[in-house]
Amino acid sequence: MPPGRIALYKPNELTEFAERVSAYFQKCDIEKDIPRVTGLCLHLGMTRETLRQYEKKDGFSDIIKMAKLVVEDYCVKQVLTAEKPTGYIFVLKTSFGYIEPKDVGMSEGGKESEQIGDISEENARKVKDLFDKITV
């Protein structure tokens, strides 16, 4: 928070803060609404930037991280079960750091190379060969 602003929640109000966060998710459950970080911010009466600032504060940090985890978990469930999960995939990538596990591109010399995570196909083969030697 910028200097001089009055805190919405003081350190001695952690219980009230946690109850307000919990109330948001209960409201989502009752109203069959999708839990969102933006919805949580509106419920708490703060911006996303203010929420990020509170996330850096002792006591508030764990509460906010758990709240974000609830939103993330909801999105993951929707990816696995929704008929059209594209929006949830977008949220997971942009808000929670998810990435595609496999990238296919062109390597030097124009030959197509396959990269899985941070390991190239060639390095993956070397690791497999080494593992095969160890386990034989």
N, CA, C and O atoms as CSV, one atom per row, in Angstrom:
chain,resi,resn,atom,element,x,y,z
A,1,MET,N,N,0.833,-1.178,0.000
A,1,MET,CA,C,0.000,0.000,0.000
A,1,MET,C,C,0.876,1.238,0.000
A,1,MET,O,O,1.914,1.255,0.661
A,2,PRO,N,N,0.476,2.286,-0.736
A,2,PRO,CA,C,1.251,3.518,-0.731
A,2,PRO,C,C,1.252,4.139,0.664
A,2,PRO,O,O,0.286,3.983,1.411
A,3,PRO,N,N,2.331,4.844,1.021
A,3,PRO,CA,C,2.383,5.475,2.333
A,3,PRO,C,C,1.220,6.447,2.507
A,3,PRO,O,O,0.810,7.124,1.564
A,4,GLY,N,N,0.707,6.501,3.708
A,4,GLY,CA,C,-0.364,7.446,4.006
A,4,GLY,C,C,-1.767,6.908,3.822
A,4,GLY,O,O,-2.724,7.527,4.287
A,5,ARG,N,N,-1.919,5.768,3.152
A,5,ARG,CA,C,-3.255,5.179,2.995
A,5,ARG,C,C,-3.648,4.457,4.254
A,5,ARG,O,O,-2.811,3.856,4.926
A,6,ILE,N,N,-4.907,4.515,4.570
A,6,ILE,CA,C,-5.419,3.800,5.731
A,6,ILE,C,C,-5.600,2.338,5.350
A,6,ILE,O,O,-6.193,2.027,4.317
A,7,ALA,N,N,-5.093,1.452,6.178
A,7,ALA,CA,C,-5.192,0.017,5.902
A,7,ALA,C,C,-6.642,-0.433,5.998
A,7,ALA,O,O,-7.368,-0.048,6.914
A,8,LEU,N,N,-7.053,-1.264,5.027
A,8,LEU,CA,C,-8.398,-1.836,5.075
A,8,LEU,C,C,-8.507,-2.840,6.213
A,8,LEU,O,O,-9.521,-2.913,6.907
A,9,TYR,N,N,-7.441,-3.610,6.386
A,9,TYR,CA,C,-7.388,-4.625,7.441
A,9,TYR,C,C,-6.069,-4.459,8.184
A,9,TYR,O,O,-5.002,-4.392,7.574
A,10,LYS,N,N,-6.155,-4.394,9.483
A,10,LYS,CA,C,-4.966,-4.248,10.315
A,10,LYS,C,C,-4.496,-5.633,10.755
A,10,LYS,O,O,-5.279,-6.583,10.753
A,11,PRO,N,N,-3.210,-5.754,11.137
A,11,PRO,CA,C,-2.685,-7.056,11.562
A,11,PRO,C,C,-3.497,-7.729,12.668
A,11,PRO,O,O,-3.549,-8.957,12.735
A,12,ASN,N,N,-4.129,-6.941,13.532
A,12,ASN,CA,C,-4.935,-7.542,14.606
A,12,ASN,C,C,-6.328,-7.951,14.117
A,12,ASN,O,O,-7.152,-8.401,14.913
A,13,GLU,N,N,-6.595,-7.801,12.831
A,13,GLU,CA,C,-7.891,-8.164,12.257
A,13,GLU,C,C,-7.794,-9.377,11.318
A,13,GLU,O,O,-8.604,-9.528,10.403
A,14,LEU,N,N,-6.808,-10.226,11.554
A,14,LEU,CA,C,-6.617,-11.399,10.694
A,14,LEU,C,C,-7.826,-12.321,10.702
A,14,LEU,O,O,-8.206,-12.859,9.662
A,15,THR,N,N,-8.430,-12.506,11.867
A,15,THR,CA,C,-9.601,-13.387,11.957
A,15,THR,C,C,-10.743,-12.830,11.119
A,15,THR,O,O,-11.400,-13.575,10.392
A,16,GLU,N,N,-10.980,-11.548,11.214
A,16,GLU,CA,C,-12.039,-10.918,10.420
A,16,GLU,C,C,-11.729,-11.050,8.932
A,16,GLU,O,O,-12.621,-11.338,8.133
A,17,PHE,N,N,-10.473,-10.842,8.561
A,17,PHE,CA,C,-10.063,-10.967,7.167
A,17,PHE,C,C,-10.309,-12.396,6.659
A,17,PHE,O,O,-10.877,-12.594,5.585
A,18,ALA,N,N,-9.878,-13.374,7.439
A,18,ALA,CA,C,-10.066,-14.785,7.056
A,18,ALA,C,C,-11.557,-15.113,6.933
A,18,ALA,O,O,-11.955,-15.845,6.026
A,19,GLU,N,N,-12.377,-14.582,7.832
A,19,GLU,CA,C,-13.822,-14.819,7.771
A,19,GLU,C,C,-14.432,-14.206,6.519
A,19,GLU,O,O,-15.331,-14.791,5.914
A,20,ARG,N,N,-13.946,-13.022,6.125
A,20,ARG,CA,C,-14.461,-12.374,4.908
A,20,ARG,C,C,-14.079,-13.185,3.662
A,20,ARG,O,O,-14.878,-13.332,2.737
A,21,VAL,N,N,-12.851,-13.707,3.653
A,21,VAL,CA,C,-12.412,-14.542,2.530
A,21,VAL,C,C,-13.279,-15.795,2.466
A,21,VAL,O,O,-13.756,-16.172,1.396
A,22,SER,N,N,-13.477,-16.429,3.599
A,22,SER,CA,C,-14.304,-17.633,3.665
A,22,SER,C,C,-15.737,-17.333,3.222
A,22,SER,O,O,-16.353,-18.130,2.513
A,23,ALA,N,N,-16.258,-16.195,3.639
A,23,ALA,CA,C,-17.625,-15.804,3.260
A,23,ALA,C,C,-17.759,-15.658,1.745
A,23,ALA,O,O,-18.800,-15.981,1.174
A,24,TYR,N,N,-16.702,-15.171,1.101
A,24,TYR,CA,C,-16.746,-15.042,-0.364
A,24,TYR,C,C,-16.926,-16.412,-1.016
A,24,TYR,O,O,-17.763,-16.574,-1.904
A,25,PHE,N,N,-16.142,-17.396,-0.576
A,25,PHE,CA,C,-16.238,-18.715,-1.189
A,25,PHE,C,C,-17.566,-19.400,-0.849
A,25,PHE,O,O,-18.104,-20.144,-1.669
A,26,GLN,N,N,-18.093,-19.157,0.340
A,26,GLN,CA,C,-19.416,-19.694,0.689
A,26,GLN,C,C,-20.480,-19.073,-0.204
A,26,GLN,O,O,-21.389,-19.763,-0.666
A,27,LYS,N,N,-20.369,-17.771,-0.446
A,27,LYS,CA,C,-21.303,-17.069,-1.325
A,27,LYS,C,C,-21.240,-17.653,-2.738
A,27,LYS,O,O,-22.272,-17.876,-3.372
A,28,CYS,N,N,-20.020,-17.899,-3.225
A,28,CYS,CA,C,-19.868,-18.500,-4.555
A,28,CYS,C,C,-20.548,-19.863,-4.603
A,28,CYS,O,O,-21.219,-20.195,-5.580
A,29,ASP,N,N,-20.373,-20.646,-3.546
A,29,ASP,CA,C,-20.963,-21.977,-3.481
A,29,ASP,C,C,-22.489,-21.898,-3.489
A,29,ASP,O,O,-23.144,-22.620,-4.240
A,30,ILE,N,N,-23.047,-21.039,-2.670
A,30,ILE,CA,C,-24.506,-20.899,-2.567
A,30,ILE,C,C,-25.106,-20.388,-3.873
A,30,ILE,O,O,-26.130,-20.892,-4.334
A,31,GLU,N,N,-24.457,-19.379,-4.466
A,31,GLU,CA,C,-24.981,-18.757,-5.687
A,31,GLU,C,C,-24.526,-19.466,-6.962
A,31,GLU,O,O,-24.846,-19.030,-8.068
A,32,LYS,N,N,-23.771,-20.572,-6.801
A,32,LYS,CA,C,-23.233,-21.321,-7.949
A,32,LYS,C,C,-22.443,-20.395,-8.872
A,32,LYS,O,O,-22.528,-20.485,-10.097
A,33,ASP,N,N,-21.675,-19.505,-8.249
A,33,ASP,CA,C,-20.840,-18.556,-8.977
A,33,ASP,C,C,-19.421,-19.105,-9.057
A,33,ASP,O,O,-19.001,-19.877,-8.195
A,34,ILE,N,N,-18.702,-18.718,-10.067
A,34,ILE,CA,C,-17.324,-19.170,-10.258
A,34,ILE,C,C,-16.409,-18.347,-9.343
A,34,ILE,O,O,-16.408,-17.118,-9.422
A,35,PRO,N,N,-15.631,-19.007,-8.478
A,35,PRO,CA,C,-14.709,-18.251,-7.627
A,35,PRO,C,C,-13.577,-17.658,-8.463
A,35,PRO,O,O,-12.969,-18.336,-9.292
A,36,ARG,N,N,-13.314,-16.382,-8.223
A,36,ARG,CA,C,-12.290,-15.664,-8.978
A,36,ARG,C,C,-11.515,-14.755,-8.032
A,36,ARG,O,O,-12.045,-14.314,-7.012
A,37,VAL,N,N,-10.282,-14.482,-8.368
A,37,VAL,CA,C,-9.491,-13.549,-7.569
A,37,VAL,C,C,-10.123,-12.158,-7.644
A,37,VAL,O,O,-10.181,-11.446,-6.642
A,38,THR,N,N,-10.592,-11.773,-8.824
A,38,THR,CA,C,-11.223,-10.460,-8.958
A,38,THR,C,C,-12.502,-10.378,-8.126
A,38,THR,O,O,-12.785,-9.345,-7.520
A,39,GLY,N,N,-13.265,-11.453,-8.098
A,39,GLY,CA,C,-14.470,-11.482,-7.268
A,39,GLY,C,C,-14.136,-11.373,-5.792
A,39,GLY,O,O,-14.838,-10.701,-5.036
A,40,LEU,N,N,-13.049,-12.043,-5.379
A,40,LEU,CA,C,-12.592,-11.949,-3.994
A,40,LEU,C,C,-12.208,-10.513,-3.665
A,40,LEU,O,O,-12.555,-10.002,-2.600
A,41,CYS,N,N,-11.497,-9.868,-4.571
A,41,CYS,CA,C,-11.106,-8.465,-4.357
A,41,CYS,C,C,-12.332,-7.570,-4.175
A,41,CYS,O,O,-12.385,-6.748,-3.261
A,42,LEU,N,N,-13.303,-7.741,-5.048
A,42,LEU,CA,C,-14.528,-6.943,-4.929
A,42,LEU,C,C,-15.218,-7.205,-3.592
A,42,LEU,O,O,-15.701,-6.276,-2.945
A,43,HIS,N,N,-15.264,-8.456,-3.186
A,43,HIS,CA,C,-15.895,-8.818,-1.917
A,43,HIS,C,C,-15.157,-8.186,-0.732
A,43,HIS,O,O,-15.779,-7.767,0.244
A,44,LEU,N,N,-13.830,-8.123,-0.827
A,44,LEU,CA,C,-13.025,-7.544,0.255
A,44,LEU,C,C,-12.933,-6.027,0.182
A,44,LEU,O,O,-12.458,-5.387,1.119
A,45,GLY,N,N,-13.389,-5.445,-0.935
A,45,GLY,CA,C,-13.346,-3.996,-1.087
A,45,GLY,C,C,-11.958,-3.465,-1.402
A,45,GLY,O,O,-11.577,-2.386,-0.948
A,46,MET,N,N,-11.195,-4.240,-2.192
A,46,MET,CA,C,-9.838,-3.814,-2.538
A,46,MET,C,C,-9.528,-4.156,-3.984
A,46,MET,O,O,-10.218,-4.961,-4.609
A,47,THR,N,N,-8.487,-3.534,-4.504
A,47,THR,CA,C,-8.043,-3.822,-5.865
A,47,THR,C,C,-7.136,-5.042,-5.859
A,47,THR,O,O,-6.710,-5.507,-4.803
A,48,ARG,N,N,-6.846,-5.555,-7.050
A,48,ARG,CA,C,-5.911,-6.678,-7.140
A,48,ARG,C,C,-4.526,-6.260,-6.659
A,48,ARG,O,O,-3.818,-7.055,-6.040
A,49,GLU,N,N,-4.137,-5.026,-6.935
A,49,GLU,CA,C,-2.830,-4.540,-6.476
A,49,GLU,C,C,-2.780,-4.504,-4.950
A,49,GLU,O,O,-1.772,-4.887,-4.356
A,50,THR,N,N,-3.849,-4.051,-4.318
A,50,THR,CA,C,-3.884,-4.034,-2.852
A,50,THR,C,C,-3.815,-5.456,-2.306
A,50,THR,O,O,-3.134,-5.707,-1.311
A,51,LEU,N,N,-4.514,-6.385,-2.950
A,51,LEU,CA,C,-4.451,-7.783,-2.530
A,51,LEU,C,C,-3.014,-8.293,-2.621
A,51,LEU,O,O,-2.543,-8.998,-1.728
A,52,ARG,N,N,-2.313,-7.929,-3.716
A,52,ARG,CA,C,-0.904,-8.333,-3.866
A,52,ARG,C,C,-0.045,-7.754,-2.742
A,52,ARG,O,O,0.871,-8.418,-2.257
A,53,GLN,N,N,-0.335,-6.528,-2.329
A,53,GLN,CA,C,0.423,-5.914,-1.228
A,53,GLN,C,C,0.146,-6.637,0.090
A,53,GLN,O,O,1.063,-6.870,0.878
A,54,TYR,N,N,-1.100,-6.985,0.325
A,54,TYR,CA,C,-1.450,-7.733,1.546
A,54,TYR,C,C,-0.823,-9.122,1.534
A,54,TYR,O,O,-0.491,-9.665,2.588
A,55,GLU,N,N,-0.662,-9.692,0.354
A,55,GLU,CA,C,-0.076,-11.029,0.244
A,55,GLU,C,C,1.378,-11.041,0.733
A,55,GLU,O,O,1.910,-12.099,1.069
A,56,LYS,N,N,2.011,-9.885,0.771
A,56,LYS,CA,C,3.392,-9.776,1.239
A,56,LYS,C,C,3.471,-9.615,2.762
A,56,LYS,O,O,4.556,-9.692,3.337
A,57,LYS,N,N,2.334,-9.394,3.407
A,57,LYS,CA,C,2.326,-9.143,4.850
A,57,LYS,C,C,2.161,-10.427,5.642
A,57,LYS,O,O,1.382,-11.309,5.280
A,58,ASP,N,N,2.918,-10.512,6.739
A,58,ASP,CA,C,2.792,-11.667,7.636
A,58,ASP,C,C,1.342,-11.819,8.082
A,58,ASP,O,O,0.650,-10.835,8.344
A,59,GLY,N,N,0.908,-13.043,8.160
A,59,GLY,CA,C,-0.456,-13.340,8.592
A,59,GLY,C,C,-1.434,-13.329,7.436
A,59,GLY,O,O,-2.182,-14.288,7.244
A,60,PHE,N,N,-1.435,-12.262,6.671
A,60,PHE,CA,C,-2.343,-12.162,5.526
A,60,PHE,C,C,-1.872,-13.069,4.392
A,60,PHE,O,O,-2.685,-13.598,3.633
A,61,SER,N,N,-0.569,-13.244,4.284
A,61,SER,CA,C,0.028,-13.985,3.178
A,61,SER,C,C,-0.562,-15.382,3.017
A,61,SER,O,O,-1.009,-15.741,1.927
A,62,ASP,N,N,-0.569,-16.167,4.077
A,62,ASP,CA,C,-1.078,-17.539,3.972
A,62,ASP,C,C,-2.562,-17.579,3.630
A,62,ASP,O,O,-3.001,-18.438,2.865
A,63,ILE,N,N,-3.326,-16.663,4.187
A,63,ILE,CA,C,-4.770,-16.617,3.906
A,63,ILE,C,C,-4.998,-16.351,2.416
A,63,ILE,O,O,-5.818,-17.012,1.780
A,64,ILE,N,N,-4.273,-15.388,1.871
A,64,ILE,CA,C,-4.445,-15.024,0.463
A,64,ILE,C,C,-3.940,-16.137,-0.453
A,64,ILE,O,O,-4.568,-16.440,-1.468
A,65,LYS,N,N,-2.811,-16.745,-0.099
A,65,LYS,CA,C,-2.291,-17.842,-0.912
A,65,LYS,C,C,-3.271,-19.012,-0.942
A,65,LYS,O,O,-3.465,-19.630,-1.989
A,66,MET,N,N,-3.883,-19.318,0.187
A,66,MET,CA,C,-4.869,-20.401,0.222
A,66,MET,C,C,-6.107,-20.032,-0.605
A,66,MET,O,O,-6.671,-20.885,-1.291
A,67,ALA,N,N,-6.525,-18.775,-0.543
A,67,ALA,CA,C,-7.675,-18.325,-1.336
A,67,ALA,C,C,-7.376,-18.464,-2.828
A,67,ALA,O,O,-8.222,-18.923,-3.597
A,68,LYS,N,N,-6.175,-18.067,-3.230
A,68,LYS,CA,C,-5.792,-18.203,-4.635
A,68,LYS,C,C,-5.719,-19.673,-5.028
A,68,LYS,O,O,-6.046,-20.035,-6.158
A,69,LEU,N,N,-5.293,-20.509,-4.104
A,69,LEU,CA,C,-5.229,-21.944,-4.364
A,69,LEU,C,C,-6.628,-22.528,-4.598
A,69,LEU,O,O,-6.799,-23.425,-5.424
A,70,VAL,N,N,-7.617,-22.022,-3.875
A,70,VAL,CA,C,-9.005,-22.463,-4.082
A,70,VAL,C,C,-9.450,-22.102,-5.503
A,70,VAL,O,O,-10.073,-22.915,-6.186
A,71,VAL,N,N,-9.130,-20.886,-5.943
A,71,VAL,CA,C,-9.486,-20.461,-7.301
A,71,VAL,C,C,-8.748,-21.320,-8.327
A,71,VAL,O,O,-9.344,-21.772,-9.305
A,72,GLU,N,N,-7.466,-21.543,-8.105
A,72,GLU,CA,C,-6.670,-22.370,-9.018
A,72,GLU,C,C,-7.231,-23.788,-9.093
A,72,GLU,O,O,-7.356,-24.353,-10.180
A,73,ASP,N,N,-7.566,-24.362,-7.938
A,73,ASP,CA,C,-8.109,-25.720,-7.900
A,73,ASP,C,C,-9.424,-25.801,-8.672
A,73,ASP,O,O,-9.666,-26.774,-9.386
A,74,TYR,N,N,-10.264,-24.794,-8.531
A,74,TYR,CA,C,-11.520,-24.764,-9.274
A,74,TYR,C,C,-11.242,-24.796,-10.788
A,74,TYR,O,O,-11.888,-25.534,-11.533
A,75,CYS,N,N,-10.269,-23.983,-11.224
A,75,CYS,CA,C,-9.935,-23.943,-12.651
A,75,CYS,C,C,-9.408,-25.287,-13.135
A,75,CYS,O,O,-9.772,-25.740,-14.220
A,76,VAL,N,N,-8.559,-25.925,-12.346
A,76,VAL,CA,C,-8.020,-27.237,-12.721
A,76,VAL,C,C,-9.153,-28.247,-12.863
A,76,VAL,O,O,-9.179,-29.021,-13.819
A,77,LYS,N,N,-10.091,-28.243,-11.913
A,77,LYS,CA,C,-11.235,-29.163,-12.003
A,77,LYS,C,C,-12.032,-28.918,-13.275
A,77,LYS,O,O,-12.489,-29.861,-13.920
A,78,GLN,N,N,-12.198,-27.652,-13.635
A,78,GLN,CA,C,-12.964,-27.323,-14.838
A,78,GLN,C,C,-12.233,-27.768,-16.108
A,78,GLN,O,O,-12.862,-28.207,-17.071
A,79,VAL,N,N,-10.908,-27.652,-16.103
A,79,VAL,CA,C,-10.139,-28.122,-17.260
A,79,VAL,C,C,-10.378,-29.609,-17.466
A,79,VAL,O,O,-10.483,-30.078,-18.599
A,80,LEU,N,N,-10.462,-30.337,-16.380
A,80,LEU,CA,C,-10.618,-31.783,-16.454
A,80,LEU,C,C,-12.054,-32.223,-16.751
A,80,LEU,O,O,-12.266,-33.323,-17.260
A,81,THR,N,N,-13.040,-31.379,-16.439
A,81,THR,CA,C,-14.430,-31.818,-16.561
A,81,THR,C,C,-15.305,-30.992,-17.494
A,81,THR,O,O,-16.327,-31.490,-17.967
A,82,ALA,N,N,-14.941,-29.762,-17.768
A,82,ALA,CA,C,-15.804,-28.884,-18.568
A,82,ALA,C,C,-15.803,-29.298,-20.034
A,82,ALA,O,O,-14.812,-29.810,-20.554
A,83,GLU,N,N,-16.926,-29.067,-20.677
A,83,GLU,CA,C,-17.044,-29.378,-22.094
A,83,GLU,C,C,-16.133,-28.472,-22.927
A,83,GLU,O,O,-15.544,-28.908,-23.917
A,84,LYS,N,N,-16.028,-27.201,-22.512
A,84,LYS,CA,C,-15.169,-26.235,-23.203
A,84,LYS,C,C,-14.269,-25.557,-22.156
A,84,LYS,O,O,-14.631,-24.516,-21.607
A,85,PRO,N,N,-13.108,-26.142,-21.884
A,85,PRO,CA,C,-12.244,-25.633,-20.813
A,85,PRO,C,C,-11.280,-24.517,-21.219
A,85,PRO,O,O,-10.418,-24.136,-20.427
A,86,THR,N,N,-11.409,-23.991,-22.430
A,86,THR,CA,C,-10.440,-23.036,-22.952
A,86,THR,C,C,-10.225,-21.839,-22.031
A,86,THR,O,O,-9.083,-21.447,-21.792
A,87,GLY,N,N,-11.282,-21.262,-21.519
A,87,GLY,CA,C,-11.161,-20.096,-20.637
A,87,GLY,C,C,-10.408,-20.429,-19.362
A,87,GLY,O,O,-9.605,-19.629,-18.882
A,88,TYR,N,N,-10.663,-21.599,-18.817
A,88,TYR,CA,C,-9.973,-22.022,-17.592
A,88,TYR,C,C,-8.487,-22.255,-17.856
A,88,TYR,O,O,-7.640,-21.935,-17.022
A,89,ILE,N,N,-8.180,-22.818,-19.030
A,89,ILE,CA,C,-6.782,-23.018,-19.409
A,89,ILE,C,C,-6.082,-21.665,-19.505
A,89,ILE,O,O,-4.950,-21.511,-19.047
A,90,PHE,N,N,-6.758,-20.695,-20.099
A,90,PHE,CA,C,-6.203,-19.341,-20.218
A,90,PHE,C,C,-5.909,-18.764,-18.831
A,90,PHE,O,O,-4.832,-18.211,-18.609
A,91,VAL,N,N,-6.845,-18.888,-17.908
A,91,VAL,CA,C,-6.655,-18.366,-16.551
A,91,VAL,C,C,-5.481,-19.060,-15.867
A,91,VAL,O,O,-4.668,-18.406,-15.213
A,92,LEU,N,N,-5.389,-20.368,-16.012
A,92,LEU,CA,C,-4.287,-21.100,-15.388
A,92,LEU,C,C,-2.941,-20.648,-15.946
A,92,LEU,O,O,-1.969,-20.529,-15.200
A,93,LYS,N,N,-2.879,-20.396,-17.242
A,93,LYS,CA,C,-1.621,-19.959,-17.851
A,93,LYS,C,C,-1.271,-18.527,-17.452
A,93,LYS,O,O,-0.128,-18.246,-17.093
A,94,THR,N,N,-2.235,-17.629,-17.513
A,94,THR,CA,C,-1.931,-16.218,-17.288
A,94,THR,C,C,-1.885,-15.821,-15.815
A,94,THR,O,O,-1.148,-14.906,-15.447
A,95,SER,N,N,-2.649,-16.488,-14.981
A,95,SER,CA,C,-2.712,-16.089,-13.571
A,95,SER,C,C,-1.949,-17.004,-12.633
A,95,SER,O,O,-1.550,-16.585,-11.546
A,96,PHE,N,N,-1.741,-18.257,-13.042
A,96,PHE,CA,C,-1.132,-19.219,-12.134
A,96,PHE,C,C,0.148,-19.846,-12.673
A,96,PHE,O,O,0.683,-20.769,-12.059
A,97,GLY,N,N,0.650,-19.363,-13.805
A,97,GLY,CA,C,1.948,-19.790,-14.304
A,97,GLY,C,C,2.011,-21.144,-14.977
A,97,GLY,O,O,3.101,-21.680,-15.175
A,98,TYR,N,N,0.872,-21.712,-15.333
A,98,TYR,CA,C,0.891,-23.003,-16.024
A,98,TYR,C,C,1.456,-22.812,-17.430
A,98,TYR,O,O,1.260,-21.769,-18.055
A,99,ILE,N,N,2.167,-23.843,-17.921
A,99,ILE,CA,C,2.715,-23.800,-19.270
A,99,ILE,C,C,2.400,-25.101,-19.983
A,99,ILE,O,O,2.092,-26.110,-19.349
A,100,GLU,N,N,2.478,-25.072,-21.300
A,100,GLU,CA,C,2.311,-26.285,-22.084
A,100,GLU,C,C,3.496,-27.189,-21.806
A,100,GLU,O,O,4.630,-26.710,-21.786
A,101,PRO,N,N,3.278,-28.477,-21.589
A,101,PRO,CA,C,4.389,-29.358,-21.255
A,101,PRO,C,C,5.277,-29.741,-22.423
A,101,PRO,O,O,6.357,-30.292,-22.211
A,102,LYS,N,N,4.858,-29.468,-23.649
A,102,LYS,CA,C,5.623,-29.926,-24.800
A,102,LYS,C,C,5.649,-28.829,-25.860
A,102,LYS,O,O,4.603,-28.314,-26.257
A,103,ASP,N,N,6.846,-28.477,-26.312
A,103,ASP,CA,C,7.015,-27.500,-27.376
A,103,ASP,C,C,7.732,-28.170,-28.532
A,103,ASP,O,O,8.720,-28.874,-28.326
A,104,VAL,N,N,7.244,-27.957,-29.749
A,104,VAL,CA,C,7.900,-28.474,-30.931
A,104,VAL,C,C,8.323,-27.276,-31.754
A,104,VAL,O,O,7.512,-26.394,-32.038
A,105,GLY,N,N,9.600,-27.239,-32.142
A,105,GLY,CA,C,10.093,-26.115,-32.913
A,105,GLY,C,C,11.198,-26.539,-33.847
A,105,GLY,O,O,11.476,-27.728,-34.005
A,106,MET,N,N,11.830,-25.554,-34.468
A,106,MET,CA,C,12.918,-25.828,-35.394
A,106,MET,C,C,14.238,-25.560,-34.690
A,106,MET,O,O,14.403,-24.548,-34.008
A,107,SER,N,N,15.175,-26.485,-34.866
A,107,SER,CA,C,16.498,-26.300,-34.286
A,107,SER,C,C,17.415,-25.718,-35.351
A,107,SER,O,O,16.991,-25.453,-36.476
A,108,GLU,N,N,18.669,-25.522,-34.985
A,108,GLU,CA,C,19.642,-25.033,-35.954
A,108,GLU,C,C,19.737,-26.013,-37.116
A,108,GLU,O,O,19.658,-27.225,-36.916
A,109,GLY,N,N,19.899,-25.511,-38.287
A,109,GLY,CA,C,20.007,-26.372,-39.462
A,109,GLY,C,C,18.654,-26.715,-40.066
A,109,GLY,O,O,18.593,-27.470,-41.036
A,110,GLY,N,N,17.559,-26.175,-39.512
A,110,GLY,CA,C,16.243,-26.394,-40.069
A,110,GLY,C,C,15.608,-27.718,-39.728
A,110,GLY,O,O,14.495,-28.000,-40.172
A,111,LYS,N,N,16.296,-28.550,-38.939
A,111,LYS,CA,C,15.727,-29.841,-38.562
A,111,LYS,C,C,14.746,-29.633,-37.407
A,111,LYS,O,O,15.038,-28.924,-36.444
A,112,GLU,N,N,13.577,-30.269,-37.525
A,112,GLU,CA,C,12.585,-30.136,-36.464
A,112,GLU,C,C,13.093,-30.832,-35.211
A,112,GLU,O,O,13.585,-31.959,-35.270
A,113,SER,N,N,12.970,-30.149,-34.075
A,113,SER,CA,C,13.378,-30.768,-32.817
A,113,SER,C,C,12.211,-30.731,-31.858
A,113,SER,O,O,11.353,-29.852,-31.935
A,114,GLU,N,N,12.188,-31.669,-30.975
A,114,GLU,CA,C,11.119,-31.749,-29.996
A,114,GLU,C,C,11.711,-31.475,-28.626
A,114,GLU,O,O,12.727,-32.056,-28.245
A,115,GLN,N,N,11.067,-30.588,-27.895
A,115,GLN,CA,C,11.545,-30.293,-26.551
A,115,GLN,C,C,10.422,-30.557,-25.575
A,115,GLN,O,O,9.306,-30.068,-25.752
A,116,ILE,N,N,10.710,-31.321,-24.558
A,116,ILE,CA,C,9.727,-31.660,-23.544
A,116,ILE,C,C,10.133,-30.939,-22.273
A,116,ILE,O,O,11.176,-31.232,-21.689
A,117,GLY,N,N,9.305,-29.993,-21.846
A,117,GLY,CA,C,9.667,-29.193,-20.678
A,117,GLY,C,C,10.938,-28.429,-20.983
A,117,GLY,O,O,11.007,-27.730,-21.994
A,118,ASP,N,N,11.949,-28.546,-20.128
A,118,ASP,CA,C,13.221,-27.863,-20.325
A,118,ASP,C,C,14.289,-28.796,-20.887
A,118,ASP,O,O,15.458,-28.417,-20.950
A,119,ILE,N,N,13.913,-30.007,-21.296
A,119,ILE,CA,C,14.881,-31.003,-21.751
A,119,ILE,C,C,14.673,-31.252,-23.242
A,119,ILE,O,O,13.564,-31.562,-23.675
A,120,SER,N,N,15.748,-31.116,-24.029
A,120,SER,CA,C,15.642,-31.381,-25.459
A,120,SER,C,C,15.509,-32.887,-25.678
A,120,SER,O,O,15.801,-33.689,-24.791
A,121,GLU,N,N,15.069,-33.243,-26.857
A,121,GLU,CA,C,14.906,-34.662,-27.201
A,121,GLU,C,C,16.250,-35.391,-27.082
A,121,GLU,O,O,16.316,-36.514,-26.581
A,122,GLU,N,N,17.310,-34.742,-27.547
A,122,GLU,CA,C,18.648,-35.352,-27.483
A,122,GLU,C,C,19.079,-35.584,-26.034
A,122,GLU,O,O,19.568,-36.663,-25.699
A,123,ASN,N,N,18.903,-34.585,-25.182
A,123,ASN,CA,C,19.278,-34.756,-23.774
A,123,ASN,C,C,18.409,-35.791,-23.082
A,123,ASN,O,O,18.894,-36.524,-22.221
A,124,ALA,N,N,17.143,-35.865,-23.438
A,124,ALA,CA,C,16.254,-36.871,-22.855
A,124,ALA,C,C,16.734,-38.264,-23.225
A,124,ALA,O,O,16.680,-39.182,-22.406
A,125,ARG,N,N,17.208,-38.424,-24.472
A,125,ARG,CA,C,17.735,-39.710,-24.922
A,125,ARG,C,C,18.993,-40.083,-24.131
A,125,ARG,O,O,19.167,-41.238,-23.742
A,126,LYS,N,N,19.871,-39.096,-23.894
A,126,LYS,CA,C,21.093,-39.339,-23.126
A,126,LYS,C,C,20.759,-39.770,-21.691
A,126,LYS,O,O,21.372,-40.689,-21.149
A,127,VAL,N,N,19.792,-39.099,-21.099
A,127,VAL,CA,C,19.378,-39.457,-19.735
A,127,VAL,C,C,18.813,-40.868,-19.725
A,127,VAL,O,O,19.119,-41.653,-18.827
A,128,LYS,N,N,17.983,-41.201,-20.726
A,128,LYS,CA,C,17.412,-42.547,-20.801
A,128,LYS,C,C,18.508,-43.594,-20.956
A,128,LYS,O,O,18.478,-44.631,-20.294
A,129,ASP,N,N,19.478,-43.323,-21.834
A,129,ASP,CA,C,20.592,-44.264,-22.032
A,129,ASP,C,C,21.370,-44.457,-20.740
A,129,ASP,O,O,21.723,-45.583,-20.391
A,130,LEU,N,N,21.638,-43.377,-20.034
A,130,LEU,CA,C,22.341,-43.455,-18.765
A,130,LEU,C,C,21.528,-44.239,-17.731
A,130,LEU,O,O,22.077,-45.060,-16.996
A,131,PHE,N,N,20.254,-43.989,-17.680
A,131,PHE,CA,C,19.379,-44.701,-16.756
A,131,PHE,C,C,19.360,-46.194,-17.085
A,131,PHE,O,O,19.390,-47.032,-16.184
A,132,ASP,N,N,19.309,-46.525,-18.390
A,132,ASP,CA,C,19.312,-47.930,-18.808
A,132,ASP,C,C,20.594,-48.626,-18.361
A,132,ASP,O,O,20.554,-49.784,-17.947
A,133,LYS,N,N,21.735,-47.930,-18.440
A,133,LYS,CA,C,23.007,-48.516,-18.017
A,133,LYS,C,C,23.039,-48.769,-16.518
A,133,LYS,O,O,23.593,-49.768,-16.060
A,134,ILE,N,N,22.445,-47.861,-15.761
A,134,ILE,CA,C,22.441,-47.981,-14.309
A,134,ILE,C,C,21.536,-49.111,-13.855
A,134,ILE,O,O,21.869,-49.826,-12.910
A,135,THR,N,N,20.405,-49.285,-14.508
A,135,THR,CA,C,19.411,-50.260,-14.060
A,135,THR,C,C,19.642,-51.655,-14.614
A,135,THR,O,O,18.942,-52.587,-14.218
A,136,VAL,N,N,20.593,-51.830,-15.511
A,136,VAL,CA,C,20.847,-53.162,-16.092
A,136,VAL,C,C,21.674,-54.014,-15.185
A,136,VAL,O,O,21.978,-55.158,-15.520
